[in-house]
Amino acid sequence: MKYVKIGFILVYAMSISLFASGGHWEFGSHYSYWTVNFAGQLIEDNIITQIDDYDASKGDFNFKSNGNNYGLEIRYFPGGKDGSFSLGVSIERNNFKAKMKGGYNETYNGYPGTVTGDGTMDLRPHSINLSLRWELWPSARIHPYFGLGFGFGKMDGEFKLDVVKTVYYPGNTSVITETDTLTLEEAMDDLKNEGDEFPFNFFPIIHVNFGLRVEVLSNLYILGEAAFYDGIVFRGGIAVRL
């Protein structure tokens, strides 16, 4: 990941050097909330089955995911205050969270039983992103914009699952509680050993956004947007232009 970050910085520096002087720098921060999280679904489809103590294929298994993101960004407008195009680099803290719950019936040596599971997933693929953005009618105090970008994050996270196994013997009920924990890296290693390797060894970030930009004071802006950011997100931000 060190080399990926260096590559982003070099691409950004070379891009700026192509433009003549007279541009404007802008610094901002933003916060997003996922309403639909495709990244969590990708992890569920490929990783969850690596938790040994719970066989979700045998019964009901609910998976609900959400998340948030916040970041700091530096952006350059080569055309100056009224320029429509800008290039930005941001440091992003991404958080994908999920709750897993379900159960199924099982038989133990001919005796009926049940297995229930209650777990959590916490992923933190923090990343550095590169983004391109175009302002529509940039000289207007209130105007729309659209953009696209990409980034790479480290595979970082863990799973925890509490499993309760209940066996109904004649005149007696046995209850066994087990806790299973697994890091994302361990789950990926298990997949690789089983010949079913995860499609990436990094966490890919894809970003397409449409938003509205308002100049509330001279060179002070607020932004609101809907975007695809490894899922559907709503984002708000603030920016200062130098």
Phi, psi and omega in degrees: 000334179300319182288327176297317180295317178299321178298319178300315182295319180294317178299317180297314182295319180292324180296318180295323182295342180283343185262151177288165178292166180107001178282179181233141173264150179220137179241137183208171174221158182208163177222138181229157175226130179282132170259329173227126189244099180284331180296319177297321178295321178298317178293318180301314184294330187253335192246322190305323182295349179283350174282111194290329191279004184214120182261093184291341182288346183271347184195199184292131181215109182261137182228113180240124184237155174203186179174176177214168183210141170214152186202168175243139188224143169241133188225143181239128177254099184295337181271005180085198186301322182261014178287145183268333185259144174214156180235130185228152172234134182226150171258121188244136170252106183258138180227115174251125180234152180207154173240135181240135181206141179175185181191165177203166178269146181217159177241131181240108181053039178089356180257140182289151178202174177226153175230126176237147180227143179219115187219173178226154174230134181224111180246140182225068180278069181296145193214167166247127186243147173247132184222146174247140182218145179234125177270137174261126185053059188297339180283346179286145181295326175239122181207155178275167176207164173216158183199175176209155181194178179206163178196176180225137178233155177285141176289102185222126179165176178207161177239148173221133182223124174262123184243133176242119178253122181242127179240131184258097175271159177300118178076007182205146177235127180255130180237124180238128179248130180229147176239129181239130177236148184206128174280160179298323179295319178295319179296320179293322177296320178298317178300316181297318180294333180270005179077019181232065189292143176299142188297342181227151169256014174216169180260110182281140177243125175239132188225120173231125188224152174227128185209182180233136185239131184233128175270102184277328173222171180302116178067017174241125188233149166242147183228144173223138184206158167251140187210158164262116180223080191051035184146180180269124181230157167245135188227142172234148182204172177223144183217149178236129179258136179266000000 
